[in-house]
Amino acid sequence: MCIILRYLILFLFLTLEMNISHVKANKKEALEKSNLLNEICLINFNAEMKAAGESPPPEMAKFTCKCFINKFQLSYSIDKAQEYCKNEASKHFTLDS
């Protein structure tokens, strides 16, 4: 009986350790995806501003991209997330042309 209990405890420990490793890997993967989304967003934001001849204030790109990523992760479509966050950014920042 004692041997079975040891094996059961060992099995539970290994299962728990595997689950913890899996969660850590998922968090790392999610962070990498979020960072990639942020880089793409910043590139697109700067390209749109440049094409429009606008000079965005400091922190506007960061604010807008953070908003976009949050909304996208909440299952907003790309278009809806962009629309929402552009509107929010325009409420918080003034553009100098």
Backbone as CSV, one residue per row, in Angstrom:
resi,resn,N_x,N_y,N_z,CA_x,CA_y,CA_z,C_x,C_y,C_z
1,MET,0.815,-1.196,0.000,0.000,0.000,0.000,0.858,1.259,0.000
2,CYS,1.925,1.257,0.741,2.798,2.416,0.830,3.470,2.696,-0.517
3,ILE,3.831,1.662,-1.249,4.460,1.827,-2.554,3.472,2.445,-3.534
4,ILE,2.248,2.007,-3.494,1.216,2.564,-4.373,1.006,4.039,-4.067
5,LEU,0.986,4.365,-2.799,0.819,5.765,-2.401,1.997,6.603,-2.899
6,ARG,3.215,6.080,-2.799,4.381,6.803,-3.304,4.268,7.049,-4.802
7,TYR,3.884,6.008,-5.532,3.743,6.160,-6.980,2.632,7.140,-7.339
8,LEU,1.585,7.104,-6.567,0.483,8.043,-6.801,0.944,9.475,-6.560
9,ILE,1.685,9.685,-5.472,2.197,11.024,-5.173,3.188,11.452,-6.252
10,LEU,4.063,10.555,-6.673,5.014,10.863,-7.733,4.287,11.208,-9.029
11,PHE,3.268,10.436,-9.370,2.476,10.694,-10.569,1.813,12.070,-10.501
12,LEU,1.207,12.386,-9.368,0.550,13.674,-9.205,1.562,14.817,-9.289
13,PHE,2.723,14.630,-8.682,3.760,15.655,-8.734,4.218,15.890,-10.176
14,LEU,4.487,14.812,-10.906,4.930,14.941,-12.293,3.854,15.580,-13.162
15,THR,2.614,15.210,-12.945,1.510,15.797,-13.699,1.416,17.288,-13.411
16,LEU,1.523,17.653,-12.154,1.471,19.060,-11.767,2.639,19.817,-12.380
17,GLU,3.833,19.244,-12.331,5.023,19.885,-12.895,4.851,20.090,-14.397
18,MET,4.291,19.108,-15.092,4.064,19.233,-16.534,3.060,20.344,-16.815
19,ASN,2.025,20.435,-15.999,1.020,21.481,-16.183,1.622,22.859,-15.933
20,ILE,2.460,22.985,-14.925,3.099,24.268,-14.628,4.008,24.663,-15.786
21,SER,4.774,23.716,-16.312,5.646,24.005,-17.450,4.833,24.433,-18.651
22,HIS,3.703,23.785,-18.862,2.830,24.119,-19.989,2.276,25.538,-19.843
23,VAL,1.874,25.900,-18.638,1.347,27.244,-18.388,2.437,28.282,-18.618
24,LYS,3.649,28.009,-18.146,4.752,28.940,-18.361,5.036,29.108,-19.844
25,ALA,5.009,27.996,-20.590,5.241,28.063,-22.038,4.145,28.868,-22.710
26,ASN,2.893,28.681,-22.285,1.782,29.429,-22.865,1.904,30.921,-22.570
27,LYS,2.319,31.269,-21.359,2.497,32.679,-21.023,3.605,33.295,-21.868
28,LYS,4.701,32.555,-22.040,5.811,33.049,-22.846,5.362,33.225,-24.290
29,GLU,4.632,32.254,-24.806,4.143,32.327,-26.184,3.177,33.495,-26.354
30,ALA,2.294,33.691,-25.387,1.340,34.803,-25.454,2.067,36.146,-25.413
31,LEU,3.107,36.238,-24.584,3.883,37.473,-24.502,4.607,37.747,-25.821
32,GLU,5.162,36.692,-26.414,5.845,36.860,-27.701,4.867,37.324,-28.780
33,LYS,3.667,36.748,-28.804,2.655,37.160,-29.778,2.233,38.599,-29.543
34,SER,2.060,38.962,-28.286,1.670,40.330,-27.955,2.752,41.318,-28.377
35,ASN,4.011,40.967,-28.144,5.119,41.839,-28.549,5.173,41.983,-30.062
36,LEU,4.945,40.892,-30.780,4.938,40.943,-32.236,3.790,41.810,-32.735
37,LEU,2.610,41.626,-32.159,1.465,42.473,-32.526,1.779,43.940,-32.270
38,ASN,2.419,44.229,-31.147,2.762,45.604,-30.811,3.732,46.191,-31.836
39,GLU,4.737,45.430,-32.229,5.698,45.917,-33.227,5.007,46.208,-34.559
40,ILE,4.140,45.294,-34.988,3.409,45.491,-36.245,2.510,46.713,-36.146
41,CYS,1.846,46.858,-35.015,0.961,48.002,-34.805,1.743,49.306,-34.864
42,LEU,2.878,49.371,-34.191,3.682,50.598,-34.185,4.163,50.956,-35.584
43,ILE,4.576,49.953,-36.344,5.016,50.197,-37.723,3.858,50.764,-38.545
44,ASN,2.678,50.141,-38.426,1.513,50.614,-39.184,1.063,51.994,-38.729
45,PHE,1.081,52.224,-37.426,0.693,53.528,-36.891,1.596,54.614,-37.470
46,ASN,2.906,54.396,-37.391,3.859,55.399,-37.888,3.727,55.600,-39.395
47,ALA,3.472,54.523,-40.128,3.306,54.636,-41.582,2.041,55.443,-41.917
48,GLU,0.954,55.192,-41.192,-0.294,55.938,-41.426,-0.114,57.418,-41.107
49,MET,0.560,57.703,-40.005,0.787,59.094,-39.625,1.659,59.807,-40.665
50,LYS,2.690,59.124,-41.112,3.584,59.715,-42.111,2.839,59.956,-43.418
51,ALA,2.030,58.990,-43.849,1.265,59.122,-45.098,0.260,60.267,-45.010
52,ALA,-0.261,60.500,-43.801,-1.229,61.577,-43.609,-0.546,62.924,-43.369
53,GLY,0.781,62.909,-43.259,1.511,64.148,-43.003,1.316,64.659,-41.587
54,GLU,1.011,63.786,-40.672,0.757,64.164,-39.274,1.989,63.900,-38.414
55,SER,2.125,64.685,-37.358,3.179,64.488,-36.359,2.506,64.105,-35.048
56,PRO,2.438,62.825,-34.755,1.747,62.407,-33.531,2.514,62.813,-32.281
57,PRO,1.795,63.163,-31.234,2.466,63.493,-29.978,3.126,62.254,-29.369
58,PRO,4.111,62.507,-28.508,4.741,61.368,-27.832,3.686,60.531,-27.094
59,GLU,3.895,59.270,-27.078,3.032,58.308,-26.376,1.737,57.972,-27.122
60,MET,1.401,58.672,-28.199,0.165,58.368,-28.919,0.220,56.986,-29.562
61,ALA,1.348,56.657,-30.170,1.488,55.344,-30.807,1.370,54.239,-29.764
62,LYS,2.066,54.398,-28.645,2.029,53.398,-27.573,0.596,53.233,-27.043
63,PHE,-0.077,54.349,-26.797,-1.459,54.331,-26.302,-2.371,53.595,-27.276
64,THR,-2.265,53.957,-28.556,-3.143,53.391,-29.577,-2.893,51.899,-29.753
65,CYS,-1.633,51.505,-29.780,-1.313,50.088,-29.980,-1.684,49.243,-28.764
66,LYS,-1.502,49.791,-27.577,-1.916,49.069,-26.370,-3.424,48.847,-26.395
67,CYS,-4.153,49.873,-26.771,-5.607,49.780,-26.901,-5.977,48.703,-27.927
68,PHE,-5.326,48.755,-29.089,-5.619,47.804,-30.164,-5.398,46.367,-29.705
69,ILE,-4.271,46.117,-29.078,-3.965,44.752,-28.633,-4.979,44.290,-27.598
70,ASN,-5.338,45.160,-26.675,-6.340,44.798,-25.662,-7.675,44.446,-26.308
71,LYS,-8.119,45.260,-27.240,-9.414,45.003,-27.890,-9.354,43.755,-28.765
72,PHE,-8.238,43.571,-29.462,-8.075,42.396,-30.312,-8.103,41.123,-29.461
73,GLN,-7.470,41.160,-28.298,-7.477,40.011,-27.399,-8.856,39.767,-26.786
74,LEU,-9.693,40.798,-26.816,-11.076,40.647,-26.344,-12.017,40.239,-27.481
75,SER,-11.425,39.787,-28.589,-12.153,39.257,-29.753,-12.789,40.315,-30.635
76,TYR,-12.346,41.562,-30.531,-12.764,42.558,-31.515,-12.128,42.162,-32.848
77,SER,-12.804,42.448,-33.950,-12.171,42.248,-35.249,-11.056,43.280,-35.395
78,ILE,-10.165,43.061,-36.333,-9.081,44.026,-36.562,-9.651,45.400,-36.882
79,ASP,-10.645,45.433,-37.782,-11.242,46.716,-38.171,-11.913,47.414,-36.997
80,LYS,-12.660,46.667,-36.195,-13.360,47.273,-35.053,-12.367,47.746,-33.994
81,ALA,-11.317,46.964,-33.757,-10.302,47.368,-32.784,-9.600,48.644,-33.244
82,GLN,-9.261,48.705,-34.544,-8.617,49.908,-35.075,-9.540,51.116,-34.949
83,GLU,-10.780,50.949,-35.345,-11.739,52.055,-35.300,-11.915,52.564,-33.872
84,TYR,-12.123,51.639,-32.941,-12.326,52.014,-31.548,-11.107,52.761,-31.001
85,CYS,-9.924,52.213,-31.252,-8.718,52.786,-30.666,-8.311,54.098,-31.316
86,LYS,-8.584,54.249,-32.602,-8.335,55.539,-33.247,-9.229,56.611,-32.625
87,ASN,-10.477,56.253,-32.375,-11.392,57.205,-31.731,-10.928,57.550,-30.318
88,GLU,-10.507,56.538,-29.565,-10.032,56.792,-28.201,-8.778,57.666,-28.212
89,ALA,-7.869,57.396,-29.141,-6.642,58.182,-29.228,-6.947,59.627,-29.580
90,SER,-7.925,59.826,-30.474,-8.265,61.197,-30.856,-8.880,61.973,-29.699
91,LYS,-9.460,61.276,-28.734,-10.014,61.940,-27.552,-8.895,62.357,-26.578
92,HIS,-7.799,61.610,-26.588,-6.728,61.843,-25.622,-5.571,62.695,-26.147
93,PHE,-5.427,62.764,-27.466,-4.277,63.443,-28.054,-4.718,64.413,-29.136
94,THR,-3.927,65.464,-29.320,-4.152,66.432,-30.396,-3.020,66.288,-31.390
95,LEU,-3.363,66.206,-32.665,-2.331,66.066,-33.709,-1.848,67.435,-34.148
96,ASP,-0.538,67.534,-34.335,0.080,68.745,-34.888,0.482,68.412,-36.321
97,SER,-0.162,69.035,-37.273,0.159,68.740,-38.685,1.430,69.417,-39.124
